[in-house]
Amino acid sequence: MSDKPVYAVIFTSTLKPSAEDYDAMAEEMAALSKQQPGFLGLDSVRNPSGEGITVCYWDSLEAIASWKENARHRHARQRGRDEWYENYSLKICRVERDERFTPSAR
C-alpha cells in the first residue's frame, strides 16, 4: 500500500435467494467506486450460498464519508436493505500492515 494511512471498509453480507439485479448493481458500484477520489482498491468474493465479503481500500476517512454520500451508492444501499440482503455488517478499519507473497516465475 503506502506510507500514508490506509483504511479498509469491510462489508459482509448474505443475499436473499431472490436477489434479482444484484450482480448488475454490484458491478456498477465497483466501477463507480474506482472513480471516487481516495479509492485505492477493492477485493470481493461471494460463495454459492450467497455469503460474501467486499473490502474497499481508501486513503482517508473523508474519502469513505464522501463515497457514502454518493447519490447512486445511497440508492444501491437502500435497494440492498429493501430487496437483496438477509443481513449485512460494515466495519471501517485502519490497515496497520500489508504483507504480500508472489511466487517467482520458474
C-alpha positions as CSV (number, residue, x, y, z in Angstrom):
1,M,0.0,0.0,0.0
2,S,1.8,3.2,1.1
3,D,3.4,5.0,4.0
4,K,0.2,7.1,4.4
5,P,-2.7,5.7,6.4
6,V,-4.9,3.3,4.5
7,Y,-8.4,2.4,5.6
8,A,-10.5,-0.7,4.8
9,V,-14.2,-0.8,4.6
10,I,-15.2,-4.4,5.2
11,F,-18.7,-5.3,4.1
12,T,-20.0,-8.8,4.7
13,S,-23.5,-9.8,3.6
14,T,-25.8,-12.7,2.9
15,L,-28.1,-12.4,-0.1
16,K,-31.7,-13.4,-0.2
17,P,-32.4,-16.2,-2.6
18,S,-34.4,-13.8,-4.8
19,A,-31.8,-11.1,-5.2
20,E,-32.6,-10.1,-8.7
21,D,-30.5,-7.4,-10.4
22,Y,-27.9,-7.6,-7.6
23,D,-25.0,-8.7,-9.7
24,A,-25.5,-5.8,-12.2
25,M,-25.7,-3.3,-9.3
26,A,-22.6,-4.8,-7.6
27,E,-20.6,-4.4,-10.9
28,E,-21.9,-0.8,-11.2
29,M,-20.9,0.1,-7.7
30,A,-17.4,-1.5,-8.1
31,A,-16.9,0.6,-11.3
32,L,-18.2,3.7,-9.7
33,S,-16.1,3.3,-6.5
34,K,-13.0,3.2,-8.7
35,Q,-13.7,6.7,-10.0
36,Q,-14.0,8.2,-6.5
37,P,-11.2,10.4,-5.0
38,G,-9.3,8.4,-2.4
39,F,-10.1,5.0,-3.8
40,L,-7.2,2.6,-3.6
41,G,-8.6,-0.9,-4.4
42,L,-11.2,-3.5,-3.9
43,D,-11.4,-7.2,-3.2
44,S,-14.7,-9.1,-3.3
45,V,-15.9,-12.7,-3.2
46,R,-19.3,-14.4,-2.8
47,N,-20.0,-18.1,-2.3
48,P,-22.9,-20.1,-4.0
49,S,-25.0,-19.9,-0.8
50,G,-25.0,-16.1,-1.0
51,E,-22.5,-15.2,1.7
52,G,-20.0,-12.5,0.6
53,I,-17.3,-10.1,1.6
54,T,-16.1,-6.9,-0.1
55,V,-13.2,-4.9,1.2
56,C,-12.7,-1.4,-0.3
57,Y,-9.4,0.4,0.5
58,W,-9.4,4.2,0.8
59,D,-6.7,6.8,1.6
60,S,-8.8,8.7,4.2
61,L,-11.9,8.6,6.4
62,E,-13.1,11.7,4.4
63,A,-12.9,9.7,1.2
64,I,-15.0,6.9,2.8
65,A,-17.6,9.5,4.0
66,S,-17.8,11.1,0.5
67,W,-18.4,7.6,-1.0
68,K,-21.2,7.0,1.5
69,E,-22.9,10.2,0.3
70,N,-22.7,9.4,-3.4
71,A,-26.3,9.5,-4.7
72,R,-26.0,6.3,-6.7
73,H,-24.3,4.5,-3.8
74,R,-27.1,5.7,-1.5
75,H,-29.7,4.3,-3.9
76,A,-27.9,0.9,-4.1
77,R,-27.6,0.7,-0.3
78,Q,-31.4,1.3,0.0
79,R,-32.2,-1.3,-2.5
80,G,-29.9,-3.7,-0.6
81,R,-31.8,-3.2,2.6
82,D,-35.2,-3.4,0.8
83,E,-34.6,-6.2,-1.7
84,W,-31.3,-8.0,-1.6
85,Y,-29.8,-8.6,1.8
86,E,-30.9,-11.1,4.5
87,N,-28.2,-9.3,6.7
88,Y,-25.0,-7.4,6.4
89,S,-22.3,-5.8,8.6
90,L,-19.9,-3.0,7.8
91,K,-16.6,-2.3,9.6
92,I,-14.1,0.5,9.0
93,C,-10.6,-0.3,10.0
94,R,-7.1,1.3,9.6
95,V,-4.7,-1.0,7.9
96,E,-1.7,-1.4,10.1
97,R,0.3,-3.8,7.9
98,D,0.1,-5.2,4.4
99,E,2.1,-8.3,3.6
100,R,2.2,-9.9,0.2
101,F,3.5,-13.1,-1.4
102,T,4.1,-13.6,-5.1
103,P,5.7,-16.8,-6.2
104,S,8.7,-16.3,-8.5
105,A,8.5,-17.3,-12.1
106,R,10.1,-20.6,-13.0
